[in-house]
Structures are given as structure tokens and as C-alpha cells.
Amino acid sequence: MTYRRVALIGLGLIASSMFWAMRRAGMDAHVTGYARSEETRETARRIGLCDTVCDSAEEAVKDADLVVLAVPVGAMGRVAEAIAPYLKPGCTVTDVGSVKKAVIEAVGPHIPEGVDFVPAHPMAGTEHSGPESGFASLFDNRWCLIVPDGAREEATDRLEAYWRALGANTQRMEVEHHDLVCAVVSHVPHLIAYTMVGVADDLRRVSDQEVIKFSAAGFRDFTRIAASDPTMWRDVFLTNKEASLEILGRFTEELFALQRAIRTGDGDTLFDYFTHTRAIRRGIVQAGQDTDAPDFGRIRKEQGGSGQG
């Protein structure tokens, strides 16, 4: 059973891709949308994003069967508080944030009786942002993690079916485990990418022109990741502090071990380490979560296109 009326609060990459994926799936739901920026709302109207673009979140959620919070993690509590009086009994509220414990703590207290809150996290994205960055196939064969945290089974089942209709695989996960997994596979890699780009900027012996002109695949990929939305990533690290620090500690230990191997000329340790990590990378490709194509992810697809971000 699909939702009759869906409200998208926040109209960036994820929400816009959700809309195009809903249209591709043939869903006949009426989709309302709201973004804080008037410019974003006007852009959404111009490109036909949503059936109705509203000038307030309260207006957008009225009579909605599903409300999607697609705003930065740090803003979710404030938005939930604002829309709470306007949520109809029986509707489901969900989110698309990459942190769950902090979101549940911020949003949960504002959810009225008779409304279900089913947190979710689509593990998909590109370095692009804004309403014009979305495309229908963003979620194809990607994972959407569902963190019910006590929500009713009926509401959870319905949200899972919705995400599968958008092309995603789904898996339920416990709150703390979700935040740890995401620190490993997403949060800390982004932090390292930002750091590496910052290091290159600090090396004044390497000119800006050389960094740009001679960027090999490794640094090029770092710069692609580090182009992601600064507000989102600021909020992610401030709200997933414990898991991020734990994984950063492990990363530092591994880095020190590699430094020691390089310093002492321990080629066997380096070879074994690279062989092991290469096997993990191949496993990612075999699982259909990436491709061997060297230019993968660098061609921006048209909205509704067939490529991954």
C-alpha cells in the first residue's frame, strides 16, 4: 500500500531524487514540498519538482500520509517541533539523515500520539546538492537502512515497501549499530577526504596549479568527496561524535602501523595490508555497490537518468 499524500521537507539531492523515483515508479501520490530558501522553492516550481511547493512546512505536511524530513541533521528537531501540531493521526514521519541516535533524540519528543516515527537512511548520494541535483535512479540497488526504534510494525513495513519501490534495498538496524556502521563506511572517509585536500592546500611547495593539473585518480576522488555539503557534514560529526571518534582512533592506529612499516622498509607488511584491503574493494564491486569503471560517479546524470551518483 503506497502513500496517498507525501510531504518532502527540504528539497535537496535526496528529496528531489525521491520525487523523481516516485514518478518513475508510477506512484500517484500528491507530493508537496517545502524548502526554507525562497530561491530553492522557486527553482523547484520552475523544474516541476513536487505537485505543490508550499511556502511553509506547516502547510506542506497538512493531510500528509508520509512526511520526510530531508533537512540537515542539526535542524531536524526544530522542524519536527514546528510541524507537530499539523500532523494528522495515522501519518508516518521519517527522515533521511545519516545519523540516527541524535535524530531520534531530537525528533522523537515532538511526535504526537497517533503518529509513527520511523527513522531511515538511504545510503546513496553524490557530491552535488540542491533541487536540480536529483535523479530517479539514485537509489537503485543502494541500501536504505530502517531504524524502527519501537515504531509500529505496520508503519515500518509500509515505509520499507515504499523505499523498495524507489529502487532501494532495505535492511533494519539498531540505532547505535547504525551510527557505528555509518562512521566506518561514510563519515570518517569524508573527514579523511576533507583532511587530505586541506593537507594539499597547506603544502605551499606544491602550487595550486600543480594540484589541479596533475591530480591523479586518488586525489581526484578525494576532491570529489570533499565537495559535499559543508552544513550536512558539520552536523553529522557534531551529532555522531562517539562513533566518529572511535573509528578515527582505529584509523590513527592503522596509519601509525603503516608509517612504521614505511620507515623500517617492511615491504611484507605493506604488501599484505594492501592485498587485504584490495580484496575488500573487490567485494564492494562484486556486491554491485560500485563498478571498476575509472570514471564512475564523475558524469552528472540528467534528472530521471539511469546513472548512479
Secondary structure, 3 states (H helix, E strand, C coil): CCCCEEEEECCCHHHHHHHHHHHHCCCCCEEEEECCCHHHHHHHHHHCCCCEECCCHHHHHCCCCEEEECCCHHHHHHHHHHHHHHCCCCCEEEECCCCCHHHHHHHHHHCCCCCEECCEEECCCCCCCCHHHCCCCCCCCCEEEECCCCCCHHHHHHHHHHHHHCCCEEEECCHHHHHHHHHHHHHHHHHHHHHHHHHHHHCCCCCHHHHHHCCCHHHHHHHHHCCCCHHHHHHHHHHCHHHHHHHHHHHHHHHHHHHHHHHHCCHHHHHHHHHHHHHHHHHHHHCCCCCCCCCCCCCCCCCCCCCCC
